[in-house]
Amino acid sequence: MRAKLTAALLILVVVVGFSSFAYAENALVKLGRGLVNAATGWLEIPQKIYTTSRDENVFVGATVGTAKGIGWSIIRTVAGIYEVVTFPFPIPKSYESVIDPPYIFDSKSEIESESESE
């Protein structure tokens, strides 16, 4: 019984310790965010085509959405590379993201954009 209680307590401490680390803004979070954005910047193209088609129509999505996607893919990729290069330094203040939303498929930003369109 005591071994099970000790194991459960140890698991709880580890889970709580890592969960607070996951949300802390620090150099490793900035590095990870930069790597993700540098690798997934190209996904802005289909995402902008989809959101523009959903908000306007398919023709506007295919034309304007593609142009927006290309522009945002360049911005996100460059921002990711910048964050990878500067990850050891707290630039901008407190290792905050240089792009908003910090990740391409940030669920908070998708919810806000869907609620605004309704």
GROMACS elastic network, one bead per residue, 0.5 to 0.9 nm:
[ bonds ]
;  ai    aj funct       b0    kb
    1     4     6  0.52604   500
    1     5     6  0.63530   500
    1     6     6  0.86956   500
    2     5     6  0.51008   500
    2     6     6  0.61111   500
    2     7     6  0.85713   500
    3     6     6  0.50753   500
    3     7     6  0.60897   500
    3     8     6  0.85644   500
    4     7     6  0.50695   500
    4     8     6  0.60777   500
    4     9     6  0.85218   500
    5     8     6  0.51050   500
    5     9     6  0.60971   500
    5    10     6  0.85243   500
    6     9     6  0.51154   500
    6    10     6  0.60891   500
    6    11     6  0.86273   500
    7    10     6  0.50502   500
    7    11     6  0.61639   500
    7    12     6  0.85841   500
    8    11     6  0.51365   500
    8    12     6  0.61660   500
    8    13     6  0.86869   500
    9    12     6  0.50398   500
    9    13     6  0.62135   500
    9    14     6  0.86669   500
   10    13     6  0.51648   500
   10    14     6  0.62510   500
   10    15     6  0.86671   500
   11    14     6  0.51331   500
   11    15     6  0.61005   500
   11    16     6  0.85488   500
   12    15     6  0.51851   500
   12    16     6  0.60759   500
   12    17     6  0.83639   500
   13    16     6  0.52739   500
   13    17     6  0.59181   500
   13    18     6  0.85880   500
   14    17     6  0.50518   500
   14    18     6  0.61404   500
   14    19     6  0.85020   500
   15    18     6  0.53331   500
   15    19     6  0.60317   500
   15    20     6  0.87024   500
   16    19     6  0.51747   500
   16    20     6  0.63479   500
   16    21     6  0.86714   500
   17    20     6  0.56128   500
   17    21     6  0.64559   500
   17    22     6  0.89264   500
   18    22     6  0.61279   500
   18    23     6  0.89884   500
   19    22     6  0.51437   500
   19    23     6  0.68829   500
   19    24     6  0.89961   500
   20    23     6  0.56427   500
   20    24     6  0.64387   500
   21    24     6  0.52258   500
   21    25     6  0.84209   500
   21    26     6  0.88872   500
   21    29     6  0.89902   500
   22    25     6  0.83064   500
   22    29     6  0.76269   500
   23    29     6  0.82740   500
   24    29     6  0.75037   500
   25    28     6  0.82030   500
   25    29     6  0.60861   500
   25    30     6  0.72179   500
   25    94     6  0.65377   500
   25    95     6  0.58423   500
   25    96     6  0.68101   500
   26    29     6  0.54070   500
   26    30     6  0.62830   500
   26    31     6  0.87365   500
   26    87     6  0.85564   500
   26    88     6  0.87240   500
   26    90     6  0.79138   500
   26    94     6  0.71197   500
   26    95     6  0.58316   500
   26    96     6  0.85277   500
   27    30     6  0.50356   500
   27    31     6  0.61287   500
   27    32     6  0.86512   500
   27    86     6  0.88821   500
   27    87     6  0.52646   500
   27    88     6  0.54471   500
   27    89     6  0.71704   500
   27    90     6  0.74022   500
   27    94     6  0.89978   500
   27    95     6  0.65936   500
   28    32     6  0.61264   500
   28    33     6  0.84873   500
   28    87     6  0.72610   500
   28    88     6  0.81820   500
   29    32     6  0.51142   500
   29    33     6  0.60362   500
   29    34     6  0.84652   500
   29    87     6  0.85293   500
   29    95     6  0.82143   500
   30    33     6  0.50965   500
   30    34     6  0.60329   500
   30    35     6  0.86057   500
   30    83     6  0.62624   500
   30    84     6  0.72835   500
   30    86     6  0.86165   500
   30    87     6  0.56314   500
   30    88     6  0.84821   500
   30    95     6  0.62129   500
   30    96     6  0.75915   500
   30    97     6  0.73792   500
   31    34     6  0.50891   500
   31    35     6  0.61972   500
   31    36     6  0.86382   500
   31    80     6  0.85916   500
   31    83     6  0.63017   500
   31    84     6  0.51059   500
   31    85     6  0.82832   500
   31    86     6  0.82987   500
   31    87     6  0.52898   500
   31    88     6  0.82338   500
   32    35     6  0.51464   500
   32    36     6  0.61624   500
   32    37     6  0.85834   500
   32    83     6  0.88228   500
   32    84     6  0.78709   500
   33    36     6  0.51656   500
   33    37     6  0.61020   500
   33    38     6  0.85056   500
   33    80     6  0.69920   500
   33    83     6  0.75074   500
   33    84     6  0.81295   500
   33    97     6  0.81174   500
   33   102     6  0.73107   500
   33   103     6  0.72279   500
   34    37     6  0.51781   500
   34    38     6  0.59820   500
   34    39     6  0.84955   500
   34    77     6  0.84499   500
   34    79     6  0.71020   500
   34    81     6  0.60486   500
   34    82     6  0.72405   500
   34    85     6  0.85509   500
   34    87     6  0.81375   500
   34    97     6  0.88652   500
   35    38     6  0.51748   500
   35    39     6  0.61311   500
   35    40     6  0.85147   500
   35    80     6  0.60359   500
   35    81     6  0.72418   500
   35    83     6  0.80006   500
   35    84     6  0.63696   500
   36    39     6  0.52389   500
   36    40     6  0.59455   500
   36    41     6  0.81786   500
   36    80     6  0.71169   500
   36   103     6  0.76137   500
   37    40     6  0.51418   500
   37    41     6  0.54406   500
   37    76     6  0.59140   500
   37    77     6  0.57568   500
   37    78     6  0.84289   500
   37    79     6  0.72612   500
   37    81     6  0.78536   500
   37   102     6  0.81655   500
   37   103     6  0.65075   500
   37   104     6  0.73705   500
   38    41     6  0.56626   500
   38    42     6  0.86056   500
   38    76     6  0.68205   500
   38    78     6  0.68925   500
   38    79     6  0.73666   500
   38    81     6  0.56897   500
   38    82     6  0.89651   500
   38    84     6  0.85151   500
   39    42     6  0.76021   500
   39    43     6  0.89851   500
   39    77     6  0.71427   500
   39    80     6  0.80152   500
   40    43     6  0.55163   500
   40    44     6  0.78074   500
   40    73     6  0.82710   500
   40    76     6  0.81425   500
   40    77     6  0.74143   500
   40   103     6  0.88155   500
   40   104     6  0.75455   500
   41    44     6  0.58608   500
   41    45     6  0.83992   500
   41    72     6  0.76572   500
   41    74     6  0.68762   500
   41    75     6  0.78286   500
   41    76     6  0.50987   500
   41    78     6  0.84831   500
   41    80     6  0.81173   500
   41   104     6  0.75312   500
   42    45     6  0.60399   500
   42    46     6  0.82180   500
   42    69     6  0.80208   500
   42    70     6  0.77105   500
   42    72     6  0.84842   500
   42    73     6  0.50148   500
   42    74     6  0.77508   500
   42    76     6  0.82935   500
   42    77     6  0.76048   500
   43    46     6  0.58560   500
   43    47     6  0.62693   500
   43    48     6  0.86335   500
   43    69     6  0.80319   500
   43    73     6  0.69711   500
   43   104     6  0.75687   500
   44    47     6  0.50255   500
   44    48     6  0.58493   500
   44    49     6  0.84077   500
   44    68     6  0.82942   500
   44    70     6  0.71546   500
   44    71     6  0.85443   500
   44    72     6  0.60645   500
   44    73     6  0.50877   500
   44    74     6  0.88763   500
   44    76     6  0.80732   500
   44   104     6  0.69248   500
   45    48     6  0.53975   500
   45    49     6  0.62331   500
   45    50     6  0.86939   500
   45    65     6  0.74353   500
   45    66     6  0.58446   500
   45    67     6  0.79813   500
   45    68     6  0.73005   500
   45    70     6  0.56443   500
   45    71     6  0.84328   500
   45    72     6  0.76014   500
   45    73     6  0.65262   500
   46    50     6  0.60925   500
   46    51     6  0.86375   500
   46    65     6  0.82180   500
   46    66     6  0.75046   500
   46    69     6  0.69264   500
   47    50     6  0.51599   500
   47    51     6  0.61770   500
   47    52     6  0.84797   500
   47    65     6  0.84371   500
   47    69     6  0.71695   500
   47   104     6  0.85286   500
   47   105     6  0.87026   500
   48    51     6  0.51455   500
   48    52     6  0.58148   500
   48    53     6  0.82012   500
   48    61     6  0.75199   500
   48    64     6  0.87311   500
   48    65     6  0.50672   500
   48    66     6  0.67177   500
   48    67     6  0.86152   500
   48    68     6  0.63805   500
   48    69     6  0.50719   500
   48    70     6  0.88237   500
   48    72     6  0.85167   500
   49    52     6  0.53534   500
   49    53     6  0.59667   500
   49    54     6  0.84882   500
   49    58     6  0.84064   500
   49    60     6  0.84232   500
   49    62     6  0.59254   500
   49    63     6  0.80633   500
   49    64     6  0.77691   500
   49    66     6  0.55694   500
   49    67     6  0.87041   500
   49    68     6  0.80228   500
   49    69     6  0.68771   500
   50    53     6  0.51410   500
   50    54     6  0.60502   500
   50    55     6  0.85874   500
   50    58     6  0.85249   500
   50    61     6  0.66046   500
   50    62     6  0.85794   500
   50    65     6  0.75185   500
   51    54     6  0.50063   500
   51    55     6  0.60603   500
   51    56     6  0.84048   500
   51    61     6  0.74594   500
   51    65     6  0.77085   500
   52    55     6  0.50849   500
   52    56     6  0.57131   500
   52    57     6  0.71041   500
   52    58     6  0.78572   500
   52    60     6  0.68211   500
   52    62     6  0.82528   500
   52    64     6  0.76043   500
   52    65     6  0.53960   500
   52    66     6  0.89740   500
   53    56     6  0.52688   500
   53    59     6  0.73018   500
   53    60     6  0.63582   500
   53    62     6  0.72760   500
   53    65     6  0.73266   500
   54    57     6  0.63153   500
   54    58     6  0.75738   500
   54    61     6  0.77400   500
   55    61     6  0.84745   500
   55   117     6  0.72390   500
   56    59     6  0.84357   500
   56    60     6  0.64304   500
   56    61     6  0.70493   500
   57    60     6  0.55005   500
   57    61     6  0.60851   500
   57    62     6  0.86943   500
   58    62     6  0.60470   500
   58    63     6  0.86356   500
   59    62     6  0.51418   500
   59    63     6  0.62790   500
   59    64     6  0.82415   500
   59    65     6  0.89820   500
   60    63     6  0.52177   500
   60    64     6  0.53048   500
   60    65     6  0.65078   500
   60    66     6  0.88771   500
   61    64     6  0.56774   500
   61    66     6  0.68341   500
   62    65     6  0.56257   500
   62    66     6  0.57350   500
   62    67     6  0.86101   500
   63    66     6  0.53407   500
   63    67     6  0.64704   500
   63    68     6  0.87804   500
   64    67     6  0.50981   500
   64    68     6  0.61065   500
   64    69     6  0.84496   500
   65    68     6  0.50465   500
   65    69     6  0.59453   500
   65    70     6  0.85721   500
   66    70     6  0.61632   500
   66    71     6  0.86392   500
   67    70     6  0.52288   500
   67    71     6  0.63166   500
   67    72     6  0.86406   500
   68    71     6  0.51895   500
   68    72     6  0.60570   500
   68    73     6  0.84034   500
   69    72     6  0.51156   500
   69    73     6  0.58167   500
   69    74     6  0.85297   500
   70    73     6  0.51187   500
   70    74     6  0.63781   500
   70    75     6  0.87460   500
   71    74     6  0.53663   500
   71    75     6  0.63689   500
   71    76     6  0.87623   500
   72    76     6  0.59372   500
   72    77     6  0.83723   500
   73    76     6  0.51906   500
   73    77     6  0.59981   500
   73    78     6  0.84617   500
   74    77     6  0.52511   500
   74    78     6  0.60625   500
   74    79     6  0.84315   500
   75    78     6  0.53084   500
   75    79     6  0.60145   500
   75    80     6  0.85457   500
   75    99     6  0.84096   500
   76    79     6  0.50354   500
   76    80     6  0.60669   500
   76    81     6  0.86476   500
   76    99     6  0.72728   500
   76   103     6  0.86965   500
   76   104     6  0.81538   500
   77    80     6  0.50445   500
   77    81     6  0.62520   500
   77    82     6  0.85867   500
   78    81     6  0.50769   500
   78    82     6  0.60706   500
   78    83     6  0.86029   500
   79    82     6  0.50050   500
   79    83     6  0.61813   500
   79    84     6  0.86591   500
   79    97     6  0.87359   500
   79    98     6  0.65956   500
   79    99     6  0.68210   500
   80    83     6  0.51389   500
   80    84     6  0.62299   500
   80    85     6  0.86917   500
   80    98     6  0.87464   500
   80    99     6  0.89173   500
   81    84     6  0.50834   500
   81    85     6  0.62145   500
   81    86     6  0.86009   500
   82    85     6  0.52258   500
   82    86     6  0.60906   500
   82    87     6  0.82302   500
   82    98     6  0.87811   500
   83    86     6  0.51437   500
   83    87     6  0.54281   500
   83    91     6  0.87542   500
   83    95     6  0.89450   500
   83    97     6  0.80645   500
   83    98     6  0.78527   500
   84    87     6  0.52978   500
   84    88     6  0.86625   500
   85    88     6  0.80793   500
   86    89     6  0.56890   500
   86    90     6  0.80969   500
   86    91     6  0.71886   500
   87    90     6  0.73848   500
   87    91     6  0.80013   500
   87    95     6  0.77106   500
   88    91     6  0.86859   500
   88    95     6  0.89337   500
   89    92     6  0.83436   500
   89    94     6  0.89506   500
   89    95     6  0.74691   500
   90    93     6  0.55115   500
   90    94     6  0.52418   500
   90    96     6  0.79772   500
   91    94     6  0.69820   500
   91    95     6  0.57419   500
   91    96     6  0.75297   500
   91    98     6  0.89034   500
   92    95     6  0.56524   500
   92    96     6  0.58301   500
   92    97     6  0.75014   500
   92    98     6  0.71758   500
   93    96     6  0.61763   500
   95    98     6  0.88064   500
   96    99     6  0.88849   500
   96   102     6  0.88472   500
   97   100     6  0.70811   500
   97   101     6  0.81971   500
   97   102     6  0.57502   500
   98   102     6  0.75665   500
   99   102     6  0.55726   500
   99   103     6  0.83133   500
  100   103     6  0.76596   500
  100   104     6  0.88257   500
  100   109     6  0.87963   500
  101   104     6  0.66670   500
  101   105     6  0.81754   500
  101   106     6  0.62990   500
  101   108     6  0.85222   500
  101   109     6  0.66003   500
  102   105     6  0.87891   500
  102   106     6  0.70830   500
  103   106     6  0.52989   500
  105   108     6  0.86552   500
  105   109     6  0.78472   500
  105   110     6  0.72538   500
  106   109     6  0.56117   500
  106   110     6  0.65518   500
  106   111     6  0.89304   500
  107   110     6  0.51119   500
  107   111     6  0.61815   500
  107   112     6  0.86460   500
  108   111     6  0.52613   500
  108   112     6  0.62718   500
  108   113     6  0.87289   500
  109   112     6  0.50988   500
  109   113     6  0.61413   500
  109   114     6  0.85853   500
  110   113     6  0.52086   500
  110   114     6  0.61512   500
  110   115     6  0.86064   500
  111   114     6  0.51956   500
  111   115     6  0.61357   500
  111   116     6  0.86114   500
  112   115     6  0.51924   500
  112   116     6  0.61761   500
  112   117     6  0.87583   500
  113   116     6  0.51499   500
  113   117     6  0.63526   500
  113   118     6  0.89435   500
  114   117     6  0.52383   500
  114   118     6  0.65392   500
  115   118     6  0.53528   500
